């Protein structure tokens, strides 16, 4: 893939300043623009180079996404588009050839939102596949495939989904997504680190392709975050997975900056050590995230304010409680990092979700009438002692740094008799499975649920089956039943009797074309919390 280092213009378009400001964003939220309309003028390059996507399925519909970007890597962040709004038509059909169109409409792609399009489709039949496409400037997009959720009170025999995270473009190829595109799943959960903000070298790390100078620095503003998303997004394997599966996405830290917490930057020498400066940076990152992913309007950020936490229901089988563990958390205790003897992490009242989200989660768990409650979030809830000796050491960024928040969650699970809680997690760049214990320091303590952690798509490059850190985790934590340090994803299957997790692994990602295999399969049975071999 050749990186464009030219002016970013296409078909006679020069480099243009992006429209912005409060008025512009208010208009953009309504699909309007402060700029002129471009009508149905032709494109000279494919405007759908970033592909199409769908997300957040409901029983009667979903959200459809695309971004018009004939030159996705144009350094000015405009994707090769002029500073005008563009008419976009969309269609949803029962069949791939669009002989039976059930919904169609027209919207506008506006420069204030990088010419991204988010169409919320409703009025469809539950529990079935649909096909969709866009049209702009006389050009049709690729045809996407998606699926609605089952009826709210139905009892599906099975629900298949996958979860993924952590895809540093410069550290590996996205071969895992090519395999995921071939899986038969109803939903893909992306649990964070969709992009990485690290500076990139001139040849794109292991990708070994020229990267324009404007795309290499750590992003700080909206143009730079747009470019970083486009760089990660402009990958054929990622495009393929989005085209055939609906995604439910939520951010972690690298969408903004490593280990950020509310309005606190990671400790370094950058100007965003000032919380006011960091909030401006984060607001730019939030907007670029929304512009590049299939999110509904309630999840559209408003400056530094955003609500990414939400739930998805799949009949009486499962509720996915999707959490944001970044925007509302207290700062990491004891200066972050891995620490022994940090009393601050035990301080009563410390929060990782913030009061409002925490109450929302507790209410949702308590009211849920589904067989499975999938708590989908970013960082390990289970205790992760990194010291196999007589002492203990914990990562302050994990729930271990917010011990009272975990205690409150576990109390709610117990007091409300929550049905079959399963935590789904990313961030660690390793596969891991653990029992969730009422008291992690007492092996005989009751098991309340289980946690499945999925490895990275590409971050940390090629892995090994069991690395030294993984061996230490197994030695120090009796409740951790499995770990693996290869790249991959997790495929899950739910029935009314069990939740099965297949830990999918690739032997390498620093070159393309790796095969995929299942390293192990584990299950937890309904009504009998705890991890067992499949």
N, C-alpha and C positions, 0 to 999 in steps of 0.2 A: 504493500500500500504506500503510494508516494505521497508524502506530505507537501501540501501546497505552500510555497514560500513567496508567492506573488502578492499582488495588490489586493486580492479578494474580490475583484470585480468579475462579472460574468455577463456576456452578451451586451457589452457597452456600459454596464453599471460600474461606476467608480467607487472608491471608498467613501462611505457616507457615515455621518454621525447618527447614532441611535437616538430616537426620541425618548424622552423620559419625563420624570417629574410626577408630582402628585396627580395632576389632572390627567396626564397621559395614562397612568396606571389605572385610574378610576374608569376611564373609557375602555381600556384594554380588558378589564374584568367583565365588561358587558359585550366584548367582541367588537368594540369600536376603536377608533384610532384618532389621535390628534392630527395625523398626517393625511395625505390624499389617498384615494383609492387607485389601485393599479389595474383594475378590471381583469380581463381574461387574456392579457398579453402572453405570448409564447415564451417558453424557457429554451435556452440553448444548451443547458445541462439538466440532468435528471433532478427535479426539485425534491424527490423523495429518496435521496441518497442515504438518509438516516433511517429509512424504513418506516414501518407502522407498528403500532402496539395497542393492546387493550389491557384493561385493568379493573380491579375492584368489582368483581361480578356480584350482581344482585339477582334475585329470582326473575326479575322482569327486564334486566338490562345490564349495562356495563359502560365504562368510559372508553372512548376511542382516542388515539393520539397519533399525531404526526408532526413533524416540523419541516417546513419548506426551507431547504438548504441545498441549492444546487452546487455550492462549493462549501461543504461543511467546515473545512479547516481554514477558511479565509481569516487572516489575522485580526481583522476589525471586529470579529464576533458576529457579523451580520449574516454569515452563511452564504454570501454571494447574492443576497436579496437587496432590493432598493428600500428606501425608507417609506414605503407605502403599504397600505393594507391590500390584501389579495383575496379574492373570492375563492372559496374552497367548497366543493360539493362532496357529499358522502353518501354511501349506500350500504345497507345491511340486507343480506339475502340468506335464504335457507340453503342455497347451493353455491358451489364454487364458481359456476358459470353465470350466476346472477340472472337466471331465468325466473326465479321467484323472489323478487325484491319485496321486503316487508317494511322497511323504513328507509327514507331518504330525506336529505335536507341540504341546507346551504349555511355556511358560516364564513367568518373572515379570519384570516391569519394576519395579525397586526405586528408591526415592528417593536412595539413596547414589550411584547412577549416573544421576541425572536422568531416571529412568524410560526409559533407553535399553535397547534389546534387541539382542544380538548372537547370532545363531543360526548355528552351524556345521553345515551340511548335508553329509552324505556318502552314499556308496552309489549315486550317480547314474551315468548313462552319460556317457562322455567326448565332447567335441566337439559338443554339441548345445545348443539353446536350451531354457530352462525358464521357467516363469512362477511367481510367488509372491505371497502376500498374507498379511496379518496380520488378526487380529480381537481387539478388546478392547471390553468394555462394550457388546456387541451391535452394534458398528460395524466394518465391513470397511475395510481400507486400500485405497488404489489398488492395482491389479495391477502388479507389476513384472516386467520381463523381464531375464533374465541368460543366461549361457552358460558351460558347463564348458570347461576346457582340453582339448586333444586327448590321446590316449594318449601316455605318456612316450616311447615309441620309434617313434611314427608319423612319417610324413614328409608333413605338410600341403603342399598345393600353394601355399598363400598364407596369410599372417597379416596382418591389418589392425588397426592400433591408432592411437590418438591420444595426444598428451601436452599438458598444460595446466599453468598456474601463475599465481600473482599476481593476486588478484581483490579489490582494495580496493572494498568495496561502495559507499562514498561517492564514488568517483572515476569510476564508470561503470556502465552497465547490462550485464547478463549475456547480451546478445544472442548472443554467441559460443556459449554453452551451448545456446541454442535451436537453432542450426544444427548443433552437434555431436550433439544428440539425434536429428537426422535422418540422420546419417552411418551407414554400415554398417561398424561396427568391432567387433572381438572384445574389446577392452580399452581403457580410458582410464587413463593414468598421470597422477596429480596430483603434481607435483614440488615443491610447497611454496608457502607464503604463501596458505593457504586462507582465513585471516582476516588483518586488519590491526588492530594494537593502537592506532593513533593515536587521539587524541581526535577526536570527531565534532561538527560544529556542530549547532545546533538544528534545521536543516532538512535534515540528512543529505547535505550536499554537493550533488552534481549530481542526486541522487535527488529533492530538493525535496519531502520529506515530513517531517512533524513527528517528531522522535525524542525519546522520553521522557528527562528529565534524568538518570535513573539509568543509561541506556544510553550516555551520551556520553563519560564520562571514559576515559582510558587504563586498561585492566583491570589489576588487581593481585591479585585473589583469585578463588576458584572461582566465586562468583556472577557476578562481572563477566565472566569468560572464558566462562561458559555463555551469558550474554546476548549477548556479541559473536559467538559462534558462531551462536546463533539468528538474530541480525540478518542475518548473511551467508547463512545456510542458508535463511531464509524468503523465497526468491525463486523464482518459478515456472519460470524458465528453468533454474536450477541443479537444482531438484527434477526437472524433466523429463529432464535428462541422466542424473542418478543413477537414475532409474526404469527406463531402457531399456538402460543399459550397466553392466557390472561395472567398478569402479574399483580401482586399486591406489594407495594414498596414502602420502605421507611428508611430514614437516614440513620447513620451512626456518626462517627467523628470526622472521618477523612473527607466527607462532603464539604466540610468547612476547614477544619484543622485538627491535627492529631490531639486527642484527649481534651477537647474543649468542654467546658462545663458552664451551662447557662450563658452568662455574658463574660466569661473568663477565658482568655486565651491560654494556651500552653505557655509555660514560662520560657521566654527566649528574649531576644533583643529587638524584636519587630515592633513597629509603632502600635500594633493592636494590643499591647499590654494595657493600654488605656481602654477600659470597658466601653466607652463611647465609640472609639475607633473600631473595636472588635464588633460591636453591634452593627455598624455600617458594613463591615466585611461579611458578617454572617447573613445580613439581609440580602446582599448580592448573591451569596452562595445559595440561600434558600430559593431565590427567584430562579436562578439557573437550574436548580434541581427540578422545580415544578415545570419549567419550560421543556425539559427533556424526558419527562416520564408521564405515564397514564394515571393522572390523579384527578379526583373530582374537585369541583369548585370549593367545597368546604375545606379542602386541604391546600388551597392556594394561599401562600404566605402574604402577609400585609406588613412589609418591612421586616422588622425583627420578630413580629408576632406570627405564630404558625401553630396549627393543630394537626399533627400527623397521626396522633393516636385515634383509633377507630376500631370497629369490629365488623367481621363478616360472618354471616351465618350460612351453614350448609345443611338445611333441613334440621332434623333432630339428631343428625350425626355429630356435628361439631360446630363450635363457635371459635373463631380466630380472634383473640384479643390482641391487637397490634399496638405495641407500646413505643414511646419515644423516651429513651433513657438519657438524652443529652440536654434538651432545651430547658428543662425545669429542675435539674439536679443541683444539689449543693456542690461546692468545690470539692475536689478530691482531698482526703485528709492527709495530714503529715507530709505535705509537699508532693503528693503523687508518687509514682514509682512502686516498687515492691518493698514492703517494710515489715520488720518484726517489732512487736511491742508498741504498736500505735494505738493508744487509748482513744484517740479522737474518732477512730472509725466506729467505736462502740457508743458514741454520744447519743443519748435518747433524742428522738425527733429528727435525726438526719434523714434527708429524703433524696431519692434518686429519680422519682417520678413527679415530684411537686404535689401539693395537697389536692388540687383539682383532679389531676389525672389519677392519682392514687385512689381517691374516692370513686371515680368513674370505674376503675378496674374492679374494686371491691364490690360495687353494686352489680356490675356486669357478671362477675363470677357468682355472686349470690343469687341472681335472678335466672341464671342460665338453666335451661331445661334440656340441653343437648347431652349426648352420651360423653363426648370429649370436649374438654376446654383447653385449647391450644394457646398458650401464652407466648406470643411471637415477639421477640425483642432482640437486643443486641449483644449483651455481655453476660457472662456466666452468673446465674443465680446460685448455683451450688457453691459450697465452700471449696476453694482451690488453694490448698496449702502447698507452697512450692518448696518447702524444706522437709526432706525425708528423715531428718534427724529428730532429736527430742524437742526442738523448738518448733515454732510456726512462723511462716512468712506469707504475706498476702499481697495481692495486686490491688492497689488502692482505687484503681479505676473500675474494678469489678464490683458486684454487689457486696463482696467482702468489705469494701470500704464504706458500706452503708448498711451495717449489720442490723440496725434497728428497723430499717425499711424492709429488710428480708423477714425479720421477726414478725412485723405487722402483716406482711403478705401471708406468711405461713399460718398465723393466727386466724386470719379471715378464711383461708382454705379449710382449716379445721372447724372453726365455729359455724361456718355456713354449709358444711358438708358438701363442698364443691365436688362435682362429679369428674373424676379422672383427669386431674390437671397434668398437662404435659408442657414443659417449657421448651421452646425452640430458639436456638441461639446461634449467632455468628461470631465474628470478631477475633477468635482465638487462632485462626489459621491452622486449625487441627480438628479432626473428628474427635468427639468425646461423648461418652454416655455415663450418666450418674444417677444414683438414687437421691432424691431430695429428702433429707432426714430432718425430723423435728429438732434434733440435737446432733449436729455433725460430729461432735467429739465423743458421742456415745454410740458405738456400732449397733447396740441393741435398741436404740431409739426408734419410734415408729417411722415408717417411710410414708411420706405424704403424696408423692408423685415422682415423676422422672424428668430428666432433662436430656435432650439430644442437642449436641453442638455440631454444626456443620463446618467443615474445613473451607479454605478459600478457593475461589476459582483460579487465581493466579498468584496472589500475593505470597511473598517469600520464595518464589521460584520453585524448582523441583524439590520434592521432599523424600522422606524415607518412611518405612513402615513404623518403626519405633525409634524416635530420637532420644538423646539423653534427657531432655526436659520431660518428655512423656514418661520415661521410665521413673523419673523422680516423682511425678504426679501420681502414678500408680502405687509407688511405695509409700507415699505420704497420706493418701486418701483412700480409705477402704471402700467408701461409697462410690468412687469412680471405677467403673467396671471395664471401660475400654477407652483407648485412645490410639490415634494414628496420625502421622504427620505428612501425609500425601495430599495433593490438591484434589478437589472434587466437589461433590454436593451430596445431599441426602434426599432420598426418595422414600416417601411414607405412604402406607396404605392403612386406612381406618375401616374397621367393621364394628358392629355392635359388641363383638367379643374382644377385639384386640387392636392395638396400634403397633404396626410393624415399621421399623426404620432400616432401610438398606443404605449402607454407607458406601457410596460410589467413589472410586479413586482412579486417578490417572498416574502412570509411572513417571511422566515428565510433562512440563509445560513450556520449557524454554525453547523448544522447537515444536512446530505444529504436527498434528496428525496422531497424537497418542491414542491408544485404545482405552476403553473404560471397562472396569470390572467392579464387582461388589466385594469389598474387603470383608465385611461381616454383616449379618442381619440380626437385629435384636427386637424383642417385643416387650410390651407391657400389657397385661390383661386388664380388661375392664373390671373394676371392683377389687383388684388385687395389685395395688401399686408396687412397683419394683421392676427392675430390668432382668429379663431372662433371654437365653439364646433362642433364636427363632426355630 
